[in-house]
């Protein structure tokens, strides 16, 4: 099942839903409106209507006045799902960073990065590629608190 936002992300499907939000319409009217506005074929409109039917966004029933015609209507359950998805975004928005309310829910604290120790390089150096030998060796040079080099440790 598609997320409600995925359904309305496609402009043709969103326009079909907008047209049906004001009431039921026959497939011919939907085809004419959408095909004209988006310069798409009737088969493309039918494709989007099929997706909307499969996802439960719209229902289709025979037209009482013209039995060979079909009437489409938007399902209120879909609009409730869409409203709920928007509500979830507003709940996250109220918990956004910098508002003093707190951290966003569902995000754990950032883990501390692990300290990698250099491993033996295939050429024998310990991860010091590009550094001149003797550039800086922690085991032989120490710094005093005032920034002066301490005596050499062997």
N, C-alpha and C positions, 0 to 999 in steps of 0.2 A: 504494500500500500504506500502510495506517495505521500510525502509530507504536504500539508495544505499550502505551504509556501511554494513548493515545487510546482503545484498545479497552477497557481496564479502567476508564477514567474514567466510563463509563456504568454506573450501579449495577445495572441489569438484566443487562447482559452480564457484569459482574464476578460477580454471583451465579450465573449459569449456569456460568461457569468454575469457581467454588468447588464447586458441586454435582458437576460432572463430574470434578473433581480427585480425588474419592474412588473413581471408577469410572464405567463406562458406564451410561447410563440411556436408557430409551425416551422419545420425544418427549412422550408423554402425561404422564409423571411430571414432566418439566421444565416443561411447561405448567402443571400443577397447582401445583407448588411456587412458581414465579415469579409466576403470576397471583394466587395467594393472598397472597404476601408484599408485592407491589407494587401490588396492585389494578389490574392491567392486563389487557387482553383477550388471548385466545389468539392472535389475529392479531398483536398487538404482540410477544408472545414469539416467534412464528414469524419476524417481521421481524428481531429480534435474532439468532436462530439463523442466518438467512440471511446476515447480516453476518459472523457468526463463521465460517461455512463459507467465504464468499468470501475472507475474510482468512487462511484456513488455520489458524484457531485450533482448530476442531473438525472431526472427520470423522464421517460418517454411513454406516451400513451396515444392511442388512436384518437384522432379528432372526431368528435361526435357529429359535426356538420359535414365533414369530408372524410369518410372512413379510410380512404387510401392515403390520407395525410397524417403526419405524426406531430404531436405537440410536445415540446420540451419544457420542463420546469426545473428550476434550481431546488435542490433538497436543503431544507433547513438544517439538517444534521451536519452537512458540510460547513455551512456558515457558522455553526456552533463550534466545530473543530477548528476553523480558521480563527474565530474569536478567542478560543482557548489558547492557541499558539501565540497570538498577539499578546494575550494576558501573561503568558510565561515570559515573553520578552520584556514586558513592563516590570515584572517581578525581578528579573535580572537587572534591569535598568535602575531600579530603586536600590540595588545592592552594589552599584558600580563603585569602582575605586575613586577615592578622593572626596567622597560625600560625607565621610565621618561615620557612616552607618556600619561599615565593616568590609570584610572581604567578600568577594563574589561566592555564592554557594556552589559547592560541588568542585571547587578547585583546591587541591591540597597545597600545603605550603611547599615552596620550591625546595627540592632536595639539595643538600650541599654537594658540590661537585667532588668527585673522588680525586685524590692526588695520584697522578700517574708517576711511576718511577721509570726512568729511562731504561730501556731494555738493550741488550747487546745487539749491535748492528752487525749486519752480515760482513762488513769490512773490518769488524773488530772495535770500532768506536762505539761508545755508549750514547747514541742519540745526539751526538754533538756535531752533526754534519754542518759544514760551512764555518765552524768556529776554529780559529787557530788553536793549535795545541797549547796548553798552558794559559789560555785566555783568562780563565777564572776557575779556580778549583776550591770549592768550599772546604775541603779537607785540609788545605794548606794555608789558607788565608782567613784571618779573623779580624773583625773590626771592633774597636773599643766603643763604649757608649758615646764618647765625644767625636766619633768619626775617624779617629786615627787608626792606622793599621796596628794590630797587636803583634806580638811576636809570633813567628811562624811556628805552626804546630806540625810535628812530623808524624 
